[in-house]
Amino acid sequence: MNTVDSLLINPFLGLTHADKLKVKTLGADKPQIKIEQSTKDRGKGYTRRFTSTWYDRIEWLTGSASKNALFCFPCLLFGGEVTWTKTGVTDLKHLAEKIKKHDSCKSHLTNMLKLSLFGKSDIVQQLNEAYRVGVRKHNAEVDKNRYILSKLIDCIRFCGAFELALRGHDETEESLNPGVFRGLVDFVSSIDSAMETHLKTATVFKGTSKTIQNELLDCMLEVIRDYIIQQLRTTDYVAIQADDTTDVSTKTQSVLVFRYIDGNCKVAERFYCFTHLKDSSAETIASAILNELNIVFPEQCAKGKVIAQSYDGASVMRGATGGVQKKIRDVYPNAHYIHCYAHQLNLIMEQASSKISRVKIFFSEIGGITAFFARSPKRTEILEQIVSRRLPRGSATRWNFNIRAILLIYEFREDLLECMSTIANCGDFESNTICEAKGFSRTLDDREFIFFLFLFFKIMPQVDILYNQLQKRDFDTVSVQQATTDFVTSITKIRESIDSLDSTLPQECTFVNRRLQINTLTQEAKEVCDIIVVHARERFAFTKHLVSATLLRSDLFESHDKSFPAEALAETVEAYPMLDKARLSTELSVLYGRRDFRQTTGGAMALFSFLCENNLEKSFSETIKLLRVVITTPMTTAESERCFSTLKRVKTFLRNTMTQARLNALAMLSMEKELIKEIPEFNKRTIEKFVHIKDRRANFLYKLKI
């Protein structure tokens, strides 16, 4: 609103008092303008051009980029010479003379004085000693009120960080359960004399009401989001992660997470918001995501900054013609779709456990054993007495639970047999429990069950390693390609060792089904490994826009040096047109030719950090761009799952009927507590927003010191 064009359309004298103060605070606009003037002197031609150094020399000088003319900022506000307020000055030859003449003009000096004194108290009052004393007292009261407000913000931050309900059922003075927030405030008052005095003497503003709590939560959320948006607008590339779920209050909630490289050259995954959805259709989800993206990236921001979008594998998300990813890509053309690799791993293991009937039965027996103990505290007590461990409940979508169950049953099979025998021979249990215990005893001693137990005891640690790697926030495409390759190699080695697996089984176990031959089990075990390998290669195959990872794998540098991957480079540049193909080819050739780079580990992040630490960003500018793209591209929606975990806890423990704004504020305080510590003067920023929401009866705004 301080630009020349804006002030010509909306004159300063017609603005509200608040807007006038804002214009004064912003000061004169100093745009880059192009004024050229060609003249001849003594037969020679000269071209004069306007430079920004004039702005530094003349504080009141401003300009209009659209008119390519110079104006006087104070006269533009309060009125003055037409040349300096309406038409503008473009004569560079006589500019110094015009400025000198205008600078000594009476109307100009009057306008300078008006601008300087605008918003300040009357001169007579300023010269009055009593007024100065009053200002000092007022500002001292503001200091005290802001200190109290900062302590209240600290109490709310504590509750949010540990997902504690702020309010209790009864917040009266006599209540024994006023809530955690009131309890914290009382505790702070017991060790802080200023807070204690405030709570005892406050009549206008006490700060403990639910209205104040809600307003502070809103301000804190706004401060954090402003900081995240500032980082998103300054970083080179951004990826989005989104997912939807039904929370404990049966509302469909969509979560939006941003992934980018922050100012410290570290990978950041930031929770942004939960959005209530009326349904789970592609149109609804895409509209919700685009609405938030339009706030973060306004029209002037380059749409090519969003380079990836990651969801689960549901058809509503990945649909090629009407899915969420297609609707997002219509607006952000470089936002390539990435299917979450953690979901891919779950699907691979589901295929391996469901295609063969005996394997399917094996996993149902594993689930039956864990459920047998989980359903009864009495059985759990015997389990803890003998095994000193509890068995986890199996889950089809979280393979780490199945992994833990198999590993524990493998390690404590003999102890579990003793548990089943104890339960079967104990007269305190019902007949159904005794029958189940005897059945599980036969299962635990069955050679077929033990065969698959030994097989998956070898397979599951490899699944666990890959699963844990996929959950890391800083996992990039280069690392995931290496990890999935290692996974396939490990499963292949396990397949090759299956022929000797029978010799490792306990000799005392026998087949319940005597007609079953060990050759049949061996064949089915190999089939399990084949299913895992085939589906892993298919599902973990890199699509066209992810082939860029192969350009940055250090273990391939030697082969790339001998035969440059021109096809992979071409596909990479096609997917990311912001890259300079010729320069990138040269830079990569240099890296491939260095032997020391071939020994590096740590994926793209390690190479990126090395180049940045050695000030090589400009020398290898295109490689840095490619590294930023690769690192920013998310390989899993693990952060979305973490957000949903927080959502369920917040909705369960706080208030199921809370508004969407409160939900987002409390979730943000919980998930981004580390980020809050990084925000400079977080409490002060929150206070500034709080005091400007509306007029306050208490004094929070400083008066001008004299």
C-alpha positions in Angstrom: 0.0 0.0 0.0 3.1 2.3 0.1 3.7 2.1 -3.7 3.1 5.1 -5.9 0.5 3.3 -8.0 -1.5 2.3 -4.9 -1.4 5.8 -3.4 -2.5 7.4 -6.7 -5.5 5.0 -6.7 -6.2 5.2 -3.0 -5.0 8.6 -1.7 -3.4 8.7 1.7 -5.8 11.2 3.2 -8.7 8.8 2.4 -7.2 5.8 4.2 -8.1 4.7 7.8 -5.9 5.8 10.6 -4.5 2.3 11.0 -3.7 2.1 7.2 -2.0 5.5 7.4 0.2 4.4 10.2 1.1 1.3 8.2 2.0 3.4 5.1 4.2 5.6 7.3 5.9 2.5 8.8 6.6 1.0 5.4 8.1 4.2 4.2 8.9 5.2 0.7 8.8 2.4 -1.9 12.2 2.0 -3.8 11.4 0.1 -6.9 13.8 -0.6 -9.8 12.8 1.7 -12.6 14.2 2.1 -16.1 14.6 5.8 -17.1 17.0 6.5 -20.0 17.6 9.9 -21.5 19.7 10.5 -24.7 21.3 13.9 -25.2 23.9 15.5 -27.3 26.6 17.9 -26.1 29.2 19.4 -28.4 28.5 16.9 -31.1 28.7 13.8 -28.9 25.8 11.6 -27.8 25.2 10.7 -24.1 22.8 8.3 -22.5 21.8 8.9 -18.9 20.3 6.1 -16.8 18.6 6.2 -13.4 20.4 4.2 -10.7 19.2 3.1 -7.3 22.0 5.2 -5.6 19.6 8.2 -5.9 17.4 6.5 -3.3 20.3 6.2 -0.9 21.1 9.9 -1.3 17.5 11.3 -1.2 15.5 9.7 1.6 12.1 11.2 0.4 12.6 10.0 -3.2 10.3 7.2 -4.5 9.4 5.9 -7.9 6.8 4.1 -10.0 7.8 1.1 -11.9 4.7 1.3 -14.2 5.2 5.0 -15.0 9.0 4.9 -14.9 9.0 8.2 -13.1 10.2 9.7 -9.8 8.0 11.1 -7.0 8.2 12.8 -3.6 6.9 10.5 -0.9 5.7 13.1 1.7 4.2 15.3 -1.0 2.5 12.3 -2.6 0.8 11.7 0.8 -0.2 15.2 1.8 -0.3 17.0 -1.6 2.1 19.3 -3.3 3.6 20.2 -6.7 1.9 18.3 -9.5 5.2 17.3 -11.1 6.3 15.5 -7.9 2.8 14.1 -7.0 0.9 13.3 -10.2 3.0 13.2 -13.4 6.4 12.3 -11.9 9.9 13.5 -12.9 11.7 11.8 -15.8 14.3 14.5 -16.7 17.6 13.0 -15.7 19.7 15.8 -17.1 18.2 18.4 -14.7 17.3 15.9 -11.9 19.9 17.2 -9.4 18.6 20.8 -9.9 15.0 19.8 -9.6 15.7 17.8 -6.4 17.6 20.7 -4.8 14.8 23.1 -5.7 12.1 20.9 -4.4 14.0 20.1 -1.2 13.9 23.7 -0.2 10.3 24.2 -1.2 8.0 25.4 1.7 5.2 22.9 0.8 7.7 20.1 0.8 9.2 21.0 4.2 5.6 21.2 5.6 4.8 17.8 4.3 8.1 16.4 5.7 7.1 17.8 9.1 3.5 16.4 8.8 4.9 12.9 8.0 7.3 13.0 10.8 4.7 14.0 13.4 1.9 11.8 12.1 0.7 9.3 14.7 2.6 11.1 17.5 1.1 13.0 20.4 0.6 16.7 20.3 3.8 18.7 20.5 2.6 20.5 23.6 2.0 17.1 25.3 5.5 15.9 24.3 7.1 18.9 25.9 5.1 18.4 29.0 7.1 16.6 31.8 3.9 15.2 33.3 3.1 13.5 30.0 6.5 11.9 29.9 6.1 10.5 33.4 2.7 9.1 32.3 4.3 7.4 29.3 7.0 5.8 31.5 4.3 4.5 33.9 2.2 3.2 31.0 5.2 1.4 29.4 6.2 -0.1 32.8 2.6 -1.5 33.1 2.9 -2.9 29.5 6.1 -4.6 30.4 4.5 -6.3 33.4 1.4 -7.3 31.4 3.5 -8.7 28.6 5.6 -10.7 31.1 2.5 -12.3 32.5 1.2 -13.0 29.0 4.6 -14.7 28.2 4.2 -17.0 31.2 0.7 -17.9 30.2 2.0 -18.8 26.7 4.7 -21.0 28.3 2.0 -22.9 30.2 0.0 -23.5 27.0 3.1 -24.6 25.1 3.8 -27.1 27.9 0.3 -28.5 27.6 0.4 -28.7 23.9 3.9 -30.3 23.8 2.8 -33.2 26.1 -0.8 -33.4 24.7 -2.4 -32.5 28.0 -6.0 -31.2 28.3 -5.9 -27.5 29.1 -9.2 -27.3 30.8 -10.8 -29.3 33.6 -14.5 -30.1 34.3 -14.7 -27.3 36.9 -12.5 -24.2 36.7 -13.9 -22.3 39.6 -11.6 -21.1 42.4 -12.8 -23.8 44.8 -12.4 -26.6 42.2 -10.1 -29.6 43.0 -9.8 -30.4 39.3 -9.5 -27.1 37.4 -7.3 -28.6 34.6 -3.6 -28.8 33.8 -3.4 -25.2 32.5 -4.8 -23.7 35.7 -2.6 -26.1 37.7 0.5 -24.9 35.8 -0.4 -21.2 36.3 -0.8 -21.8 40.1 2.5 -23.6 40.1 4.3 -20.8 38.3 2.7 -18.3 40.7 4.2 -20.2 43.6 7.8 -19.6 42.3 7.2 -16.3 40.5 6.3 -13.3 42.7 5.2 -11.2 39.7 2.7 -13.9 38.6 1.5 -14.4 42.2 0.9 -10.7 42.6 -0.9 -10.5 39.3 -3.3 -13.4 40.1 -4.2 -11.8 43.5 -4.7 -8.3 42.3 -5.8 -8.5 38.7 -9.2 -7.0 38.0 -9.1 -6.2 34.3 -7.0 -9.0 32.8 -6.3 -12.2 34.6 -5.5 -14.4 31.5 -6.8 -17.7 32.7 -10.2 -17.8 31.0 -11.0 -20.2 28.2 -11.4 -17.3 25.8 -7.9 -16.1 26.4 -6.6 -19.7 26.1 -8.3 -20.1 22.7 -7.1 -16.7 21.4 -3.5 -17.5 22.4 -3.7 -20.9 20.7 -4.9 -19.2 17.5 -2.1 -16.7 17.7 0.5 -19.4 18.3 -0.7 -21.4 15.4 -0.6 -18.4 13.2 3.0 -17.6 14.2 4.2 -21.1 13.5 2.4 -21.3 10.1 3.9 -17.9 9.1 7.3 -19.2 9.9 6.8 -22.4 7.9 5.3 -20.5 5.0 8.3 -18.1 5.0 10.7 -21.1 4.8 8.5 -22.7 2.0 8.7 -19.6 -0.1 12.4 -19.2 0.3 13.4 -22.8 -0.4 14.0 -24.0 -3.9 11.8 -27.1 -4.0 8.9 -28.4 -2.0 7.1 -31.8 -1.8 3.7 -32.5 -0.3 2.5 -35.5 1.6 -1.2 -36.0 2.2 -3.5 -38.7 3.6 -6.9 -39.0 5.1 -8.3 -40.9 8.0 -11.4 -41.1 10.2 -10.7 -39.8 13.7 -12.2 -41.0 17.0 -15.1 -38.6 16.6 -16.0 -40.3 13.2 -15.0 -37.2 11.2 -12.9 -37.6 8.0 -9.7 -35.6 8.5 -7.0 -34.9 5.8 -3.4 -34.1 6.9 -1.0 -32.0 4.8 2.7 -32.2 5.4 5.5 -30.3 3.6 8.9 -31.6 2.9 11.8 -29.3 1.9 15.4 -28.4 2.7 15.5 -25.6 5.3 18.0 -22.8 5.7 20.4 -25.0 7.6 20.6 -27.5 4.6 18.7 -30.1 6.5 15.6 -32.1 5.5 12.5 -30.7 7.2 9.1 -32.4 7.2 6.5 -30.0 8.7 3.0 -30.7 9.7 0.8 -27.9 8.3 -2.8 -28.7 9.1 -5.7 -31.1 9.5 -8.7 -30.4 7.3 -12.2 -31.7 7.9 -13.5 -33.4 4.7 -17.2 -34.0 3.9 -16.3 -37.2 2.1 -13.2 -39.1 0.8 -13.7 -38.5 -2.9 -10.8 -37.4 -5.1 -12.5 -34.0 -5.8 -12.9 -33.2 -2.1 -9.4 -34.2 -1.1 -7.8 -32.4 -4.1 -9.8 -29.2 -3.4 -8.7 -29.2 0.2 -5.1 -29.6 -0.7 -5.2 -27.0 -3.4 -6.9 -24.5 -1.1 -4.0 -24.8 1.4 -1.4 -24.6 -1.4 -2.9 -21.4 -2.8 -2.4 -19.8 0.6 1.2 -21.0 0.9 2.1 -20.3 -2.8 0.2 -17.3 -4.1 -0.1 -16.4 -7.8 3.3 -14.8 -8.1 5.1 -17.9 -6.8 6.5 -20.3 -9.5 4.2 -23.4 -9.8 7.3 -25.5 -10.7 8.5 -25.3 -7.1 6.3 -28.2 -6.0 8.2 -31.2 -7.4 6.5 -34.2 -5.7 3.4 -35.4 -4.1 3.2 -38.6 -2.0 0.1 -40.5 -0.9 -0.8 -44.1 -0.1 -1.8 -46.5 -2.9 -5.6 -46.0 -2.8 -7.1 -45.6 -6.3 -8.7 -42.3 -5.2 -5.2 -40.9 -4.7 -3.2 -42.4 -7.5 -5.9 -42.4 -10.3 -4.2 -41.5 -13.6 -7.2 -39.6 -14.9 -9.4 -38.6 -12.0 -7.2 -39.2 -8.9 -6.0 -36.7 -6.4 -2.5 -36.8 -7.9 -3.8 -35.9 -11.4 -5.8 -32.9 -10.1 -2.8 -31.6 -8.2 -0.5 -32.0 -11.2 -2.9 -30.1 -13.4 -2.0 -27.1 -11.3 1.5 -27.9 -10.3 3.0 -29.7 -13.4 6.3 -30.8 -11.8 4.5 -32.5 -8.8 5.3 -36.1 -9.7 3.4 -38.7 -7.8 5.3 -41.0 -5.5 3.5 -44.1 -4.0 4.5 -44.5 -0.4 7.2 -47.1 -0.2 6.2 -48.2 3.3 2.8 -49.0 1.9 4.5 -50.9 -0.9 6.4 -53.0 1.5 3.2 -53.9 3.4 1.5 -54.9 0.1 4.5 -57.1 -0.8 4.3 -59.0 2.5 0.5 -59.3 2.2 1.0 -61.0 -1.2 3.7 -63.3 0.3 1.5 -64.3 3.2 -1.8 -64.8 1.4 -1.1 -66.5 -1.9 0.0 -69.9 -0.4 -2.6 -71.6 1.8 -0.1 -73.1 4.3 1.6 -69.7 4.7 -1.7 -68.1 5.2 -2.5 -70.7 7.9 0.9 -70.1 9.5 0.2 -66.4 10.0 -3.3 -67.0 11.3 -1.7 -69.4 13.8 0.8 -66.7 14.8 -2.1 -64.2 15.3 -4.0 -66.9 17.2 -1.2 -67.4 19.7 -0.7 -63.7 20.4 -4.5 -63.2 20.7 -4.8 -66.2 23.0 -2.7 -64.4 25.7 -3.9 -60.9 25.0 -7.6 -61.8 25.7 -7.0 -62.9 29.3 -5.0 -61.3 32.1 -4.8 -64.7 33.8 -3.0 -66.2 30.7 -0.8 -63.1 30.4 0.2 -63.6 34.1 1.4 -67.1 33.4 3.2 -65.9 30.2 5.1 -63.3 32.2 6.0 -65.8 34.9 7.5 -68.3 32.5 8.7 -66.2 29.5 9.0 -62.7 31.1 7.7 -61.2 27.9 4.4 -60.2 26.3 3.5 -61.1 22.8 2.4 -58.2 20.5 -0.9 -58.4 18.7 -0.4 -59.0 14.9 -1.5 -56.5 12.3 -1.9 -56.9 8.6 -0.9 -53.2 7.9 2.0 -52.8 10.4 4.5 -55.6 9.7 6.7 -54.6 12.6 4.1 -56.2 14.9 4.2 -59.5 12.9 8.0 -59.3 12.9 8.2 -59.0 16.7 5.7 -61.8 17.2 7.6 -64.2 15.0 11.0 -63.3 16.6 9.6 -63.8 20.1 7.9 -67.1 19.3 11.1 -68.4 17.6 13.2 -67.4 20.6 10.8 -68.6 23.3 9.1 -71.6 21.6 10.1 -74.0 24.4 8.9 -71.6 27.1 5.6 -71.1 25.2 5.1 -74.9 25.1 5.6 -74.8 28.9 3.0 -72.0 29.2 0.5 -74.0 27.2 1.1 -77.2 29.2 0.7 -75.2 32.5 -2.6 -73.7 31.3 -3.9 -77.1 30.0 -3.1 -78.9 33.3 -4.4 -76.1 35.5 -7.9 -76.6 36.9 -8.5 -72.8 37.2 -9.2 -72.3 33.5 -12.4 -73.0 31.5 -12.6 -76.0 29.2 -12.5 -73.8 26.1 -9.2 -72.3 27.3 -7.7 -75.7 28.0 -8.7 -77.0 24.6 -7.1 -73.9 22.9 -3.9 -74.4 24.9 -3.6 -78.1 23.9 -4.3 -77.1 20.3 -1.5 -74.4 20.3 0.8 -76.9 22.0 0.4 -79.2 19.0 0.9 -76.2 16.7 4.1 -75.2 18.4 5.4 -78.7 18.1 4.3 -79.2 14.5 7.2 -79.5 12.0 5.3 -77.6 9.3 4.7 -74.7 11.7 8.4 -74.8 12.9 9.6 -74.9 9.3 7.8 -71.7 8.4 8.8 -70.2 11.7 12.5 -70.7 10.9 11.9 -69.5 7.3 10.3 -66.2 8.4 12.8 -65.8 11.2 15.3 -65.3 8.4 13.0 -63.2 6.2 11.5 -60.9 8.8 14.7 -59.1 10.0 15.3 -58.1 6.4 11.7 -56.7 6.3 12.3 -55.0 9.6 15.5 -53.3 8.4 13.9 -52.0 5.2 10.8 -50.9 7.1 12.8 -48.9 9.6 14.8 -47.3 6.9 11.6 -46.2 5.1 10.4 -44.5 8.3 13.3 -42.1 8.4 12.6 -38.4 7.7 15.8 -37.8 5.8 15.5 -40.9 3.5 16.1 -39.9 -0.1 15.6 -41.6 -3.5 19.3 -42.6 -3.8 19.2 -44.3 -0.4 15.9 -46.0 -1.0 17.1 -47.5 -4.2 20.2 -48.9 -2.5 18.1 -50.2 0.4 15.5 -52.0 -1.8 18.3 -53.5 -3.9 19.9 -54.8 -0.7 16.6 -56.2 0.4 16.1 -58.1 -2.8 19.6 -59.5 -2.6 19.1 -60.7 1.0 15.8 -62.4 0.1 17.5 -64.1 -2.9 20.3 -65.5 -0.6 17.6 -66.8 1.8 16.0 -68.6 -1.1 19.3 -70.2 -2.0 19.7 -71.5 1.6 16.2 -73.1 1.9 17.3 -76.6 0.8 19.4 -76.8 4.0 16.7 -75.4 6.2 15.2 -78.8 7.3 18.5 -79.9 8.8 18.4 -76.9 11.3 14.9 -77.9 12.6 14.6 -79.5 16.1 14.7 -83.3 15.6 12.0 -84.0 18.2 9.3 -82.1 16.3 7.0 -84.2 13.9 4.5 -83.5 11.2 0.9 -83.4 12.4 0.0 -84.3 8.7 2.2 -87.3 8.1 1.5 -87.4 4.4 3.1 -84.0 4.0 6.6 -84.2 2.6 9.5 -81.8 3.4 10.0 -81.3 -0.4 6.6 -79.7 -0.6 7.4 -77.2 2.2 10.8 -76.5 0.6 9.1 -75.8 -2.7 6.5 -73.5 -1.1 9.2 -71.7 0.9 11.0 -70.9 -2.4 7.7 -69.7 -3.8 7.3 -67.3 -0.9 10.8 -65.9 -1.6 10.0 -65.7 -5.3 6.8 -63.7 -4.6 8.7 -61.3 -2.4 11.5 -60.8 -4.9 9.2 -60.4 -7.9 6.8 -58.0 -6.2 9.7 -56.0 -4.7 11.3 -55.6 -8.1 8.0 -54.6 -9.6 6.8 -52.3 -6.9 10.2 -50.7 -6.1 11.0 -50.1 -9.7 11.8 -46.5 -10.3 9.5 -44.6 -12.6 10.6 -42.1 -15.2 10.9 -39.1 -12.9 12.8 -41.1 -10.2 15.5 -42.5 -12.5 17.5 -39.4 -11.5 18.5 -41.3 -8.4 20.7 -43.6 -10.5 22.8 -40.5 -11.5 23.8 -39.9 -7.9 24.5 -43.4 -6.6 28.2 -43.5 -5.5 28.4 -47.3 -6.1 27.6 -46.6 -9.8 30.1 -43.8 -10.3 32.8 -46.0 -11.7 30.5 -47.6 -14.3 29.1 -44.2 -15.1 32.6 -42.9 -15.7 33.3 -45.6 -18.3 29.8 -45.3 -19.9 28.0 -42.1 -19.1 24.3 -42.6 -18.4 23.0 -40.3 -21.2 19.6 -41.9 -21.3 19.0 -41.5 -17.5 20.2 -37.9 -17.8 17.8 -37.2 -20.7 14.8 -38.7 -18.7 15.8 -36.6 -15.6 15.9 -33.4 -17.5 12.6 -34.2 -19.2 11.0 -34.8 -15.8 12.6 -31.6 -14.3 12.9 -29.0 -17.1 14.5 -26.5 -14.7 17.8 -28.4 -15.1 20.5 -27.3 -17.6 21.3 -30.6 -19.4 24.7 -29.6 -20.8 26.1 -28.2 -17.6 24.7 -31.0 -15.5 26.4 -33.5 -17.8 29.7 -31.8 -17.4 29.4 -31.5 -13.6 28.5 -35.2 -13.2 31.3 -36.3 -15.5 33.8 -34.5 -13.1 32.2 -36.3 -10.1 32.3 -39.6 -11.8 35.9 -39.2 -12.6 37.0 -38.7 -9.0 37.9 -42.0 -7.3 37.3 -40.6 -3.8 33.6 -39.9 -4.5 33.1 -43.6 -5.4 33.8 -44.7 -1.8 31.2 -42.3 -0.2 28.2 -43.6 1.7 25.1 -41.8 3.0 23.2 -41.3 -0.2 22.3 -37.9 -1.8 22.2 -36.1 1.6 25.9 -36.8 2.3 27.0 -35.6 -1.2 24.8 -32.5 -0.8 26.3 -31.7 2.6 29.8 -32.2 1.2 29.3 -29.8 -1.7 27.7 -27.1 0.6 30.4 -27.4 3.3 33.1 -26.9 0.7 31.4 -23.9 -0.9 30.9 -25.6 -4.2 27.2 -24.6 -4.7 28.0 -22.2 -7.5 30.6 -24.4 -9.2 28.3 -27.4 -9.2 25.0 -25.4 -9.4 23.1 -28.0 -11.5 24.2 -30.9 -9.4 23.0 -29.0 -6.3 19.7 -28.5 -8.0 19.4 -32.2 -8.8 20.4 -33.1 -5.3 17.8 -30.8 -3.8 15.1 -32.4 -6.0 16.2 -35.9 -5.0 16.4 -35.1 -1.3 13.1 -33.2 -1.3 11.2 -36.0 -3.0 9.5 -38.0 -0.2 9.7 -41.8 -0.4 7.1 -42.5 2.3 4.2 -40.9 4.1 5.6 -41.9 7.4 5.2 -38.3 8.7 1.5 -38.4 7.8 1.1 -41.6 9.9 2.8 -39.8 12.8 0.4 -36.9 12.4 -2.6 -39.3 12.5 -1.2 -40.8 15.7 -1.1 -37.4 17.3 -4.6 -36.6 15.9 -6.1 -39.6 17.6 -4.3 -38.8 20.9 -5.4 -35.2 20.8 -9.0 -36.0 20.0 -9.2 -38.7 22.6 -7.5 -37.0 25.5 -8.5 -33.4 25.0 -12.0 -32.7 23.6 -13.7 -34.7 20.8 -15.9 -31.7 20.1 -13.2 -29.1 19.8 -13.2 -26.8 16.8 -10.9 -27.4 13.8 -8.8 -24.4 14.7 -8.2 -25.7 18.3 -7.4 -29.1 16.9 -4.8 -27.7 14.5 -3.2 -25.5 17.1 -2.8 -28.3 19.7 -1.6 -30.7 17.1 1.0 -28.2 15.9 2.2 -27.5 19.4 2.7 -31.3 19.9 4.3 -32.2 16.6 6.5 -29.1 16.0 7.8 -28.4 19.5 11.4 -28.5 18.2 10.5 -26.0 15.4 9.0 -23.7 18.0 12.3 -23.6 19.8 14.0 -22.4 16.6 11.5 -19.6 16.0 13.2 -16.3 17.2 11.2 -14.6 19.9 8.3 -16.9 19.6 6.5 -15.6 22.7 7.0 -12.0 21.5 5.6 -12.7 18.1 2.6 -14.4 19.7 2.0 -11.4 22.0 2.1 -9.0 19.0 -0.6 -11.0 17.2 -2.7 -11.3 20.4 -2.7 -7.6 21.3 -3.8 -6.7 17.7 -6.7 -9.1 17.5 -9.0 -6.6 19.2 -9.0 -3.7 21.6 -7.9 -4.9 25.1 -8.9 -3.4 28.4 -5.5 -4.1 29.8 -2.5 -2.2 28.4 -0.3 -4.2 26.0 0.8 -1.6 23.5 3.7 0.8 24.2 3.5 4.5 23.9 6.2 6.5 22.2 9.1 7.1 24.6 10.2 10.7 24.8 
